[in-house]
Amino acid sequence: MILNNRKYLLLSCLFFMYSILNAQDWAELEHFRAANSELSEAKLNENRVVFMGNSITIGWSAHQPEFFEGKPYINRGISGQTTPQMLVRFRQDVLDLKPKVVVILAGTNDIAGNTGPSTLQMIADNLMSMAELAEANGIKVVLCSVLPAYDYPWRTGLMPNEKIPALNTMIKDYASTKGFIYLDYFSAMTDGKNGLKEDLGSDGVHPNKKGYELMAPLVEKAINQALNER
């Protein structure tokens, strides 16, 4: 019993320390600071692209690393992040890297409540702010639809199957108004019930290798479209 109590106390202390550290760097600005500093300056003829997002973005490098090989593509996804966190780190992880294009894929973790309750308008506002920061700095914008998810296995009952399509409509309408490129992953990946096709991911939220292989030509087309608009 004494050992169990000590173990519980140790775990509690570790969790408390982690919480304090995380609160001090809520947006995880340190996550890519070293990697950013090691990047060379973007060359004039380099079609640099930054992928901004969450676990779905960073997971691409793990499941389909060959997609990034030999290309001026920079992955700046952080697992679990929401749009307000991305907005805070957008300058250092996107603007300061001076890409020609930014691909923004975000919003599902907001719906899941990862950093607290969030309305669809709040999510859209953050996406708009990122897009307009990019535009003001001469960076072409690709706004992605949120991928389909019928439910979140780690937090059930939040109805992402209804909220994600509604958010995607807001993103699409905004992109059309501003002249940004809207990349529709949702239509290509839905099972017809607003969930992710079973063969494209194991948990109903995150793509597997097959999922990323489906996404790759779609994003390449959107990137080329953006570059040709310059």
C-alpha positions as CSV (number, residue, x, y, z in Angstrom):
1,M,0.0,0.0,0.0
2,I,2.9,2.4,0.9
3,L,4.6,1.6,-2.4
4,N,1.4,2.2,-4.3
5,N,0.9,5.5,-2.6
6,R,4.4,6.6,-3.4
7,K,4.0,5.6,-7.0
8,Y,0.7,7.5,-7.2
9,L,2.4,10.6,-5.6
10,L,5.3,10.4,-8.0
11,L,3.0,10.1,-11.0
12,S,0.9,13.0,-9.8
13,C,4.0,15.2,-9.3
14,L,5.3,14.3,-12.8
15,F,1.9,15.2,-14.3
16,F,1.8,18.4,-12.4
17,M,5.3,19.4,-13.6
18,Y,4.3,18.5,-17.2
19,S,1.2,20.6,-16.9
20,I,3.2,23.6,-15.7
21,L,5.8,23.2,-18.5
22,N,3.0,22.9,-21.1
23,A,1.2,25.9,-19.7
24,Q,4.4,28.0,-20.1
25,D,4.7,27.1,-23.7
26,W,1.0,26.6,-24.6
27,A,1.5,27.0,-28.3
28,E,4.6,24.8,-28.3
29,L,6.8,27.5,-29.8
30,E,9.9,25.5,-28.8
31,H,8.8,22.5,-30.8
32,F,10.3,23.6,-34.1
33,R,12.6,26.4,-32.9
34,A,15.8,24.5,-33.4
35,A,14.7,23.0,-36.7
36,N,13.7,26.5,-38.0
37,S,17.0,27.9,-37.1
38,E,18.8,25.2,-39.0
39,L,16.9,25.9,-42.2
40,S,18.8,27.7,-44.9
41,E,17.3,30.9,-46.3
42,A,14.7,30.2,-49.1
43,K,16.3,30.7,-52.5
44,L,14.6,33.0,-55.0
45,N,13.7,30.1,-57.4
46,E,12.8,27.7,-54.5
47,N,9.1,26.7,-54.4
48,R,9.1,26.3,-50.7
49,V,5.9,25.1,-49.1
50,V,5.0,24.9,-45.4
51,F,2.4,22.4,-44.2
52,M,0.8,23.8,-41.1
53,G,-1.4,21.5,-39.0
54,N,-1.8,19.0,-36.3
55,S,-1.3,15.2,-36.0
56,I,-2.8,14.6,-39.4
57,T,-0.1,16.9,-40.9
58,I,2.9,15.6,-39.0
59,G,1.7,12.0,-39.4
60,W,2.2,12.4,-43.1
61,S,6.0,12.4,-42.6
62,A,5.8,9.1,-40.7
63,H,3.3,7.2,-43.0
64,Q,4.5,8.5,-46.4
65,P,8.0,10.1,-45.9
66,E,8.8,9.7,-49.6
67,F,6.2,12.4,-50.3
68,F,8.5,15.0,-48.7
69,E,11.8,13.7,-50.0
70,G,13.7,15.8,-52.5
71,K,11.1,18.6,-52.3
72,P,11.1,22.0,-50.7
73,Y,8.3,20.9,-48.4
74,I,8.5,21.7,-44.7
75,N,6.2,19.9,-42.3
76,R,5.1,22.0,-39.3
77,G,2.3,19.9,-37.8
78,I,2.1,19.3,-34.0
79,S,0.0,16.5,-32.7
80,G,-3.1,17.6,-30.8
81,Q,-3.0,21.2,-31.6
82,T,-5.9,23.5,-32.2
83,T,-6.2,26.6,-34.4
84,P,-5.5,29.2,-31.6
85,Q,-2.2,27.4,-30.8
86,M,-1.3,27.4,-34.5
87,L,-2.1,31.1,-34.9
88,V,0.3,31.9,-32.0
89,R,3.1,30.0,-33.7
90,F,2.2,31.0,-37.3
91,R,4.8,33.7,-37.5
92,Q,7.8,31.6,-36.5
93,D,6.7,28.4,-38.1
94,V,5.4,29.8,-41.4
95,L,6.0,33.5,-42.1
96,D,9.6,33.5,-41.0
97,L,10.4,30.5,-43.2
98,K,9.4,32.6,-46.3
99,P,7.6,29.9,-48.2
100,K,5.8,30.6,-51.5
101,V,2.8,28.6,-50.4
102,V,1.3,27.5,-47.0
103,V,-1.1,24.5,-46.8
104,I,-3.3,24.9,-43.7
105,L,-5.2,21.8,-42.4
106,A,-6.7,22.4,-39.0
107,G,-9.9,22.5,-36.9
108,T,-10.7,18.9,-36.0
109,N,-9.0,19.2,-32.6
110,D,-10.9,22.4,-31.9
111,I,-14.2,20.5,-32.4
112,A,-12.8,17.8,-30.1
113,G,-12.3,20.4,-27.4
114,N,-8.6,19.8,-27.0
115,T,-8.0,23.3,-25.6
116,G,-11.5,23.9,-24.4
117,P,-14.9,24.6,-25.9
118,S,-14.8,26.3,-29.3
119,T,-17.6,27.4,-31.7
120,L,-17.3,26.8,-35.5
121,Q,-17.0,30.6,-35.9
122,M,-14.1,30.7,-33.5
123,I,-12.3,28.0,-35.5
124,A,-13.1,29.8,-38.8
125,D,-11.8,33.1,-37.4
126,N,-8.5,31.6,-36.5
127,L,-8.1,30.0,-39.9
128,M,-9.0,33.3,-41.5
129,S,-6.4,35.1,-39.4
130,M,-3.7,32.6,-40.5
131,A,-4.7,32.9,-44.1
132,E,-4.7,36.7,-44.0
133,L,-1.3,36.8,-42.3
134,A,0.1,34.7,-45.1
135,E,-1.5,36.8,-47.7
136,A,-0.1,40.0,-46.2
137,N,3.3,38.5,-46.4
138,G,3.1,37.5,-50.0
139,I,2.4,33.8,-49.3
140,K,-0.2,31.9,-51.4
141,V,-2.8,30.1,-49.3
142,V,-4.2,26.6,-49.6
143,L,-7.1,26.1,-47.1
144,C,-7.9,22.5,-46.6
145,S,-11.2,20.9,-45.7
146,V,-11.2,19.1,-42.3
147,L,-11.0,15.4,-42.9
148,P,-14.2,13.4,-42.2
149,A,-14.7,11.9,-38.7
150,Y,-17.9,10.3,-37.6
151,D,-16.8,10.4,-33.9
152,Y,-13.6,10.9,-31.9
153,P,-12.5,7.7,-30.1
154,W,-10.8,9.7,-27.3
155,R,-13.9,11.9,-26.8
156,T,-17.2,10.6,-28.0
157,G,-20.5,12.3,-28.5
158,L,-19.3,15.6,-29.9
159,M,-20.9,15.0,-33.3
160,P,-18.0,15.8,-35.6
161,N,-20.0,14.1,-38.4
162,E,-22.3,17.2,-38.3
163,K,-19.8,19.9,-37.3
164,I,-17.0,19.1,-39.7
165,P,-19.2,19.5,-42.9
166,A,-20.6,22.7,-41.5
167,L,-17.1,24.1,-40.8
168,N,-15.9,23.0,-44.3
169,T,-18.7,25.0,-45.8
170,M,-17.5,28.0,-43.9
171,I,-13.9,27.4,-45.1
172,K,-15.0,26.9,-48.7
173,D,-17.1,30.0,-48.8
174,Y,-14.4,32.1,-47.2
175,A,-11.7,30.8,-49.6
176,S,-14.0,31.6,-52.5
177,T,-14.6,35.2,-51.3
178,K,-10.9,35.8,-50.8
179,G,-9.6,34.0,-53.8
180,F,-7.7,31.4,-51.8
181,I,-7.5,27.8,-53.0
182,Y,-9.8,25.4,-51.2
183,L,-8.6,21.8,-51.1
184,D,-11.4,19.4,-50.6
185,Y,-10.1,16.3,-48.9
186,F,-13.4,15.5,-47.3
187,S,-15.3,14.5,-50.4
188,A,-12.5,12.1,-51.5
189,M,-12.2,10.5,-48.1
190,T,-15.8,10.2,-46.6
191,D,-17.6,6.9,-46.3
192,G,-20.9,8.6,-47.3
193,K,-21.9,9.0,-43.6
194,N,-19.5,11.8,-42.9
195,G,-17.0,9.4,-41.5
196,L,-13.6,8.4,-42.7
197,K,-13.5,5.4,-45.0
198,E,-12.3,2.4,-43.1
199,D,-9.5,1.6,-45.5
200,L,-8.1,5.1,-45.2
201,G,-7.5,5.1,-41.4
202,S,-7.6,2.8,-38.4
203,D,-9.2,5.0,-35.8
204,G,-11.7,6.9,-38.0
205,V,-9.8,10.2,-37.7
206,H,-6.1,9.8,-38.7
207,P,-5.2,8.6,-42.2
208,N,-3.0,5.6,-42.8
209,K,-0.5,5.3,-45.7
210,K,-3.3,4.6,-48.2
211,G,-5.1,7.8,-46.9
212,Y,-2.0,9.9,-47.4
213,E,-1.4,8.4,-50.8
214,L,-4.9,9.5,-51.8
215,M,-4.2,13.0,-50.4
216,A,-0.8,13.5,-52.1
217,P,-2.0,14.2,-55.6
218,L,-4.8,16.4,-54.4
219,V,-2.4,18.7,-52.4
220,E,0.2,18.6,-55.2
221,K,-2.5,19.9,-57.6
222,A,-3.5,22.6,-55.2
223,I,0.2,23.7,-54.6
224,N,0.8,23.8,-58.4
225,Q,-2.3,25.9,-58.8
226,A,-1.1,28.3,-56.2
227,L,2.4,28.6,-57.6
228,N,1.0,29.2,-61.1
229,E,-1.1,32.1,-59.8
230,R,2.0,34.1,-58.8
